[in-house]
Amino acid sequence: MNAVGVVVEYNPFHNGHAYHVRQAKKQTSSDVAIAVMSGSFLQRGEPAIISKWARTKMALQNGVDIVCELPYIYAVQKAETFANGAVSILDALKCDSLFFGSEDGDITVFHRTAYAWHQKKTEIDFLTKEKVKQGLSYPAAAASAFQEAVSSEKLLDLSKPNNILGFHYVKAIMERLSSIQPFTSKRVASEYHDEQLPENQKIASATSIRKALKEQNSFQAVTPYLPSTTLKQLQSYQSTYGLLHEQEAYFSFLKHAFHTMDTAELQEIYEIEEGIEYRMQKAIKHASSYEQYLSLLKTKRYTWTRLQRMNTHILMRVKKKTMHELLEEKEAPYIRLLGMSRKGQQYLSLVKKELDVPLVSKLSSFSHPALDLDIRAFRVFSLPICEPMQTSLTEAEFKTSPIRYDEESGLF
């Protein structure tokens, strides 16, 4: 059986994702699709709109055969670390290929750009550090350094979000000497950061879908852009837990973290550096909302996304020492299985004996400091939910076995 890997957040799963899964299988001639999916908190430092278990069901109902969790140590990170973690898991699962959407859509350009980067790595790293010192954000500094060090003719536009991630996937595959073959297709219809729902088409960005759900407090506007199964999962989650998760719901908990941590403790938190902690302490006292707080923090040097990740690490109380130790290993420490179809189960049965990394299906059967962070993230994620449903959800983290889905009957 051939397996194609996809790296996803499914926040939430929409028609564009369904198209992506179909294309992944078709263009790579694969029997199964394996999704490495971010857990409770996502790359931009935001909470997922619903739990990873509900998003796993969405994926399995729409063509994905295996869903594994991308651990917190990789998920809430800059693109390079995010991609390295995801590729290490797909490599461990013996994937034949990796499929991703991009603004460019031509895999040869990704290969060419990754090779050019490899040739000039030392110079690019030096220039990036110098440009960060000059006040540029890390993404802007890295893109500028690359352009300066390498002739950019016929190379990738690294100012585009999906191109950036795709570049790091291809680079990670190259650096690992992995046998995974990367494939890409051009993103259709909506751009990653589009905030408005498009007219006369059925594919919208997850950003615009979340925005519409928040502003209109209704599922009606987003219904055309979602598979019916996704709509049912969203409605069921909101009905059961009383909310769809969004950043503002965590603001009071973030304030509590600041009120109970002194400056020395704050300085130990991962990604807190260059005195940003003093700016944070001042801003939190004058902000009445999360958005206002970030607006007070925002500078040219720090992107909105990086600030959101910092604040998620504060909520989680993740220390630099802990994260640096966990990231020293180049291999994912485990594979957390969230769900599988019947075909996915057949694939796992075939490769299980070849796996060099523990496959975790029950939390009671495995222990690791990185997994402890995943568990903590789920507990923090559940904080805005009222009791007794908050406890019910967090207990499910330990009681829920990998979800099994019968694609023929459509039943779990």
C-alpha positions as CSV (number, residue, x, y, z in Angstrom):
1,M,0.0,0.0,0.0
2,N,1.3,3.5,-0.9
3,A,0.8,6.2,1.6
4,V,0.8,10.0,1.1
5,G,1.3,12.4,4.0
6,V,-0.4,15.7,4.5
7,V,0.4,18.3,7.2
8,V,-2.7,20.0,8.5
9,E,-4.6,21.9,11.1
10,Y,-8.2,21.5,9.8
11,N,-9.4,24.5,11.7
12,P,-12.1,23.6,10.6
13,F,-12.0,21.0,7.7
14,H,-13.6,22.7,4.7
15,N,-14.2,22.0,1.0
16,G,-10.7,23.1,0.1
17,H,-9.3,20.5,2.4
18,A,-11.5,17.8,0.9
19,Y,-10.1,18.8,-2.6
20,H,-6.6,18.7,-1.2
21,V,-7.0,15.1,0.2
22,R,-8.5,13.9,-3.1
23,Q,-5.7,15.5,-5.1
24,A,-3.1,14.1,-2.7
25,K,-4.2,10.5,-3.3
26,K,-4.8,11.0,-7.0
27,Q,-1.5,12.8,-7.9
28,T,0.7,10.5,-5.9
29,S,-1.3,7.3,-6.8
30,S,-1.7,6.5,-3.1
31,D,-4.0,4.1,-1.3
32,V,-4.0,5.9,2.0
33,A,-3.7,9.5,3.2
34,I,-2.0,10.1,6.5
35,A,-2.6,13.5,8.2
36,V,-0.2,14.9,10.8
37,M,-2.5,17.3,12.5
38,S,-1.7,20.0,15.1
39,G,-3.4,19.4,18.4
40,S,-5.0,21.9,20.8
41,F,-2.9,25.0,19.8
42,L,-1.8,25.8,16.2
43,Q,1.2,27.2,14.4
44,R,0.0,30.8,14.7
45,G,-0.3,30.4,18.5
46,E,-4.1,30.2,18.3
47,P,-6.4,27.6,19.9
48,A,-8.1,25.2,17.5
49,I,-11.8,26.1,17.0
50,I,-12.8,22.6,18.3
51,S,-11.0,19.7,19.9
52,K,-8.5,17.5,18.1
53,W,-11.0,14.6,18.5
54,A,-13.8,16.4,16.7
55,R,-11.4,17.5,13.9
56,T,-10.1,13.9,13.6
57,K,-13.7,12.8,12.9
58,M,-14.0,15.6,10.3
59,A,-10.9,14.3,8.6
60,L,-11.8,10.6,8.6
61,Q,-15.3,11.4,7.2
62,N,-13.7,13.2,4.2
63,G,-11.0,10.8,2.9
64,V,-8.2,10.9,5.4
65,D,-7.2,7.3,6.5
66,I,-4.9,8.0,9.5
67,V,-4.7,11.0,11.8
68,C,-1.7,11.5,14.1
69,E,-1.1,14.5,16.4
70,L,1.7,16.9,15.7
71,P,3.2,17.4,19.2
72,Y,3.0,20.8,20.9
73,I,6.8,21.0,20.7
74,Y,6.5,21.2,16.9
75,A,3.0,22.6,16.4
76,V,3.4,26.0,18.0
77,Q,6.6,27.0,16.3
78,K,8.1,28.9,13.4
79,A,7.8,27.2,10.0
80,E,11.2,25.4,10.0
81,T,10.6,23.6,13.4
82,F,6.9,22.9,12.5
83,A,8.0,21.3,9.2
84,N,10.9,19.3,10.6
85,G,8.6,17.7,13.2
86,A,5.9,16.9,10.7
87,V,8.3,15.3,8.2
88,S,10.0,13.3,10.9
89,I,6.6,11.7,11.8
90,L,5.7,11.0,8.2
91,D,9.1,9.5,7.6
92,A,8.7,7.3,10.7
93,L,5.3,6.1,9.3
94,K,7.0,5.0,6.1
95,C,5.2,7.5,3.9
96,D,6.1,7.3,0.2
97,S,5.2,10.9,-0.5
98,L,4.2,14.3,1.0
99,F,1.6,16.5,-0.7
100,F,1.1,20.1,0.0
101,G,-0.7,23.1,-1.5
102,S,1.4,26.2,-2.4
103,E,1.1,29.5,-4.1
104,D,3.7,28.5,-6.7
105,G,2.5,25.0,-7.5
106,D,5.7,23.8,-9.2
107,I,7.7,21.2,-7.2
108,T,10.9,21.7,-9.3
109,V,11.1,25.3,-8.0
110,F,10.9,24.0,-4.4
111,H,13.8,21.5,-5.1
112,R,15.9,24.2,-6.8
113,T,15.3,26.6,-3.9
114,A,16.1,24.0,-1.2
115,Y,19.3,23.1,-3.0
116,A,20.3,26.8,-3.3
117,W,19.6,27.3,0.4
118,H,21.7,24.3,1.3
119,Q,24.6,25.6,-0.7
120,K,24.5,29.0,1.0
121,K,23.3,28.0,4.5
122,T,26.1,29.5,6.5
123,E,25.9,32.9,4.7
124,I,22.0,32.9,5.0
125,D,22.1,32.2,8.7
126,F,24.6,35.0,9.3
127,L,22.6,37.5,7.3
128,T,19.4,36.5,8.9
129,K,20.8,37.2,12.4
130,E,22.2,40.5,11.3
131,K,18.9,41.6,9.9
132,V,17.0,40.5,13.0
133,K,19.4,42.7,15.0
134,Q,18.5,45.6,12.7
135,G,14.9,45.2,13.7
136,L,13.3,43.0,11.1
137,S,11.0,40.2,12.1
138,Y,12.4,36.7,11.7
139,P,10.4,35.8,8.6
140,A,11.2,39.0,6.9
141,A,14.9,38.7,7.9
142,A,15.1,35.2,6.6
143,A,13.4,36.0,3.3
144,S,15.7,39.1,2.8
145,A,18.8,37.1,3.7
146,F,18.0,34.4,1.2
147,Q,17.4,37.0,-1.6
148,E,20.7,38.6,-0.8
149,A,22.7,35.4,-0.6
150,V,21.2,33.6,-3.6
151,S,20.3,34.8,-7.1
152,S,16.5,34.7,-6.8
153,E,15.9,34.2,-10.5
154,K,13.7,31.1,-11.1
155,L,13.5,30.5,-7.3
156,L,10.6,30.4,-4.9
157,D,8.7,33.5,-3.7
158,L,9.3,33.0,0.1
159,S,7.0,35.8,1.1
160,K,4.0,33.6,0.6
161,P,2.8,31.5,3.6
162,N,2.2,28.2,1.9
163,N,5.4,28.5,-0.2
164,I,7.3,29.0,3.0
165,L,5.9,25.9,4.6
166,G,6.4,23.9,1.5
167,F,10.0,25.0,1.2
168,H,10.7,23.8,4.7
169,Y,9.0,20.4,4.0
170,V,11.3,19.9,1.0
171,K,14.3,21.1,2.9
172,A,13.5,18.8,5.8
173,I,13.2,15.8,3.5
174,M,16.5,16.7,1.9
175,E,18.3,17.2,5.2
176,R,17.0,13.9,6.5
177,L,18.0,12.0,3.3
178,S,14.5,10.8,3.4
179,S,13.0,8.7,0.6
180,I,9.7,10.7,0.8
181,Q,8.9,12.3,-2.6
182,P,7.3,15.8,-2.2
183,F,4.4,16.9,-4.5
184,T,2.6,20.2,-4.6
185,S,-0.4,21.7,-6.3
186,K,-1.4,25.3,-6.7
187,R,-3.9,26.5,-4.1
188,V,-7.3,27.0,-5.7
189,A,-9.8,29.8,-5.2
190,S,-8.9,31.4,-1.8
191,E,-5.7,32.6,-0.3
192,Y,-4.5,31.4,3.1
193,H,-5.1,34.7,4.9
194,D,-8.3,35.8,3.0
195,E,-10.7,37.1,5.6
196,Q,-13.8,37.5,3.5
197,L,-16.0,34.6,2.3
198,P,-15.9,34.5,-1.5
199,E,-19.0,34.7,-3.7
200,N,-20.1,32.2,-6.3
201,Q,-17.6,29.5,-5.3
202,K,-17.5,26.8,-2.6
203,I,-13.9,27.0,-1.4
204,A,-13.1,29.6,1.3
205,S,-10.1,30.0,3.6
206,A,-10.3,28.6,7.1
207,T,-9.5,32.2,8.3
208,S,-12.6,33.6,6.6
209,I,-14.8,30.7,7.9
210,R,-13.7,31.3,11.5
211,K,-14.2,35.0,11.1
212,A,-17.7,34.6,9.8
213,L,-18.6,32.1,12.6
214,K,-17.4,34.6,15.2
215,E,-19.0,37.7,13.8
216,Q,-22.3,36.3,12.7
217,N,-22.6,33.7,15.5
218,S,-24.4,31.5,12.9
219,F,-23.6,28.5,10.7
220,Q,-25.7,29.7,7.8
221,A,-23.1,31.9,6.2
222,V,-20.4,29.2,6.2
223,T,-22.6,26.3,5.2
224,P,-21.7,26.4,1.4
225,Y,-18.0,26.1,2.2
226,L,-18.1,23.1,4.5
227,P,-18.8,19.4,4.0
228,S,-22.0,18.5,5.7
229,T,-20.0,16.3,8.1
230,T,-17.9,19.2,9.2
231,L,-21.1,21.3,9.8
232,K,-22.5,18.6,12.0
233,Q,-19.3,18.3,14.0
234,L,-19.2,22.0,14.6
235,Q,-22.8,22.2,15.6
236,S,-22.5,19.2,17.9
237,Y,-19.4,20.6,19.6
238,Q,-20.9,24.0,20.2
239,S,-24.1,22.4,21.5
240,T,-22.2,20.1,23.9
241,Y,-19.5,22.5,25.2
242,G,-21.2,25.8,24.7
243,L,-18.6,27.4,22.5
244,L,-16.3,27.4,19.6
245,H,-12.8,28.2,20.8
246,E,-11.2,31.5,20.0
247,Q,-8.3,33.5,21.3
248,E,-10.3,36.1,23.2
249,A,-11.7,33.4,25.6
250,Y,-8.2,32.9,27.0
251,F,-7.4,36.5,27.8
252,S,-8.4,36.3,31.5
253,F,-6.3,33.2,31.9
254,L,-3.4,35.0,30.3
255,K,-3.9,37.9,32.7
256,H,-3.8,35.5,35.6
257,A,-0.5,34.1,34.3
258,F,1.0,37.6,34.3
259,H,-0.4,38.4,37.7
260,T,1.1,35.3,39.2
261,M,4.6,35.4,37.5
262,D,7.4,37.7,38.3
263,T,9.8,39.1,35.7
264,A,12.4,36.4,36.4
265,E,9.8,33.6,35.8
266,L,8.6,35.3,32.6
267,Q,12.2,35.5,31.3
268,E,12.4,31.7,31.5
269,I,9.5,31.2,29.2
270,Y,10.2,29.9,25.7
271,E,10.6,32.6,23.0
272,I,10.6,35.4,25.5
273,E,13.7,37.4,24.8
274,E,15.3,40.8,24.2
275,G,13.3,42.5,26.9
276,I,9.9,41.9,25.4
277,E,8.7,40.7,28.8
278,Y,8.8,44.3,30.1
279,R,6.6,45.5,27.2
280,M,4.2,42.6,27.9
281,Q,3.9,43.4,31.6
282,K,3.1,47.0,30.8
283,A,0.6,46.2,27.9
284,I,-1.4,43.6,29.9
285,K,-2.2,46.3,32.6
286,H,-3.8,48.6,30.0
287,A,-5.6,46.1,27.8
288,S,-9.2,45.1,28.2
289,S,-9.1,42.5,25.4
290,Y,-6.6,40.1,23.8
291,E,-6.7,42.0,20.5
292,Q,-6.0,45.3,22.3
293,Y,-3.2,43.7,24.3
294,L,-1.5,42.4,21.1
295,S,-2.0,45.8,19.4
296,L,-0.1,47.5,22.2
297,L,2.7,44.9,21.9
298,K,3.0,44.9,18.1
299,T,6.2,46.2,16.6
300,K,8.0,45.9,13.3
301,R,10.3,43.4,14.9
302,Y,7.7,41.1,16.3
303,T,4.9,39.7,14.0
304,W,1.4,39.2,15.3
305,T,1.9,35.4,14.9
306,R,5.1,35.3,16.9
307,L,3.5,37.3,19.7
308,Q,0.6,34.9,19.8
309,R,3.0,32.0,20.1
310,M,4.8,33.7,22.9
311,N,1.6,34.2,24.8
312,T,0.5,30.6,24.3
313,H,3.8,29.5,25.8
314,I,3.1,31.8,28.7
315,L,-0.3,30.3,29.2
316,M,1.3,26.9,29.0
317,R,4.3,28.0,31.2
318,V,6.7,26.3,28.8
319,K,10.3,27.0,29.8
320,K,13.2,27.6,27.4
321,K,15.2,24.9,29.0
322,T,12.4,22.3,28.6
323,M,11.8,23.2,25.0
324,H,15.4,23.3,24.0
325,E,16.1,19.9,25.5
326,L,13.1,18.4,23.8
327,L,14.1,19.8,20.4
328,E,17.7,18.5,20.6
329,E,16.4,15.2,19.2
330,K,15.9,15.3,15.5
331,E,13.4,12.4,15.5
332,A,9.9,12.7,16.8
333,P,9.8,10.9,20.2
334,Y,6.5,9.2,19.5
335,I,3.5,9.0,17.1
336,R,0.2,9.8,18.8
337,L,-2.5,8.0,16.9
338,L,-5.9,9.9,17.0
339,G,-7.9,8.0,14.4
340,M,-8.0,5.7,11.4
341,S,-10.3,4.3,8.8
342,R,-10.4,0.6,8.0
343,K,-8.0,1.1,5.2
344,G,-5.7,3.1,7.5
345,Q,-5.8,0.3,10.0
346,Q,-4.7,-2.2,7.3
347,Y,-1.8,0.1,6.5
348,L,-0.7,0.3,10.1
349,S,-0.9,-3.4,10.4
350,L,1.5,-3.7,7.5
351,V,4.1,-1.2,8.8
352,K,3.8,-1.5,12.6
353,K,6.7,-3.9,12.9
354,E,8.9,-1.7,10.9
355,L,8.3,1.5,13.1
356,D,11.3,2.8,14.9
357,V,9.2,5.3,16.9
358,P,6.7,4.3,19.6
359,L,3.1,4.3,18.3
360,V,0.9,5.7,21.1
361,S,-2.7,4.8,21.2
362,K,-3.2,4.9,25.0
363,L,-1.7,7.6,27.3
364,S,-1.4,5.0,30.1
365,S,1.0,2.9,28.0
366,F,3.6,5.6,27.3
367,S,5.4,8.4,29.0
368,H,7.5,11.3,27.7
369,P,8.1,15.0,28.6
370,A,6.8,16.1,25.2
371,L,3.6,14.1,25.6
372,D,3.2,15.7,29.0
373,L,3.1,19.1,27.2
374,D,0.4,17.8,24.8
375,I,-1.7,16.7,27.8
376,R,-1.1,20.1,29.4
377,A,-2.1,21.9,26.2
378,F,-5.4,20.0,26.1
379,R,-6.2,21.0,29.7
380,V,-5.3,24.6,29.0
381,F,-7.4,24.4,25.8
382,S,-10.4,23.3,27.8
383,L,-10.3,26.2,30.3
384,P,-13.0,28.4,28.7
385,I,-15.5,25.6,28.9
386,C,-17.9,25.7,31.8
387,E,-18.1,22.8,34.3
388,P,-19.0,20.0,34.4
389,M,-18.3,19.8,30.6
390,Q,-14.7,21.0,31.0
391,T,-13.8,18.1,33.2
392,S,-15.7,15.8,30.9
393,L,-13.6,16.9,28.0
394,T,-10.3,16.7,29.8
395,E,-11.1,13.2,31.1
396,A,-11.8,12.2,27.5
397,E,-8.2,12.9,26.7
398,F,-7.3,9.9,28.8
399,K,-10.3,7.7,28.0
400,T,-10.5,8.1,24.3
401,S,-8.9,5.4,22.2
402,P,-8.0,6.2,18.6
403,I,-11.2,6.8,16.7
404,R,-12.1,4.0,14.2
405,Y,-14.1,4.9,11.2
406,D,-15.8,2.5,8.7
407,E,-15.7,4.4,5.4
408,E,-18.1,2.0,3.8
409,S,-20.9,2.4,6.4
410,G,-19.9,6.0,7.4
411,L,-20.1,5.0,11.0
412,F,-17.6,5.4,13.9
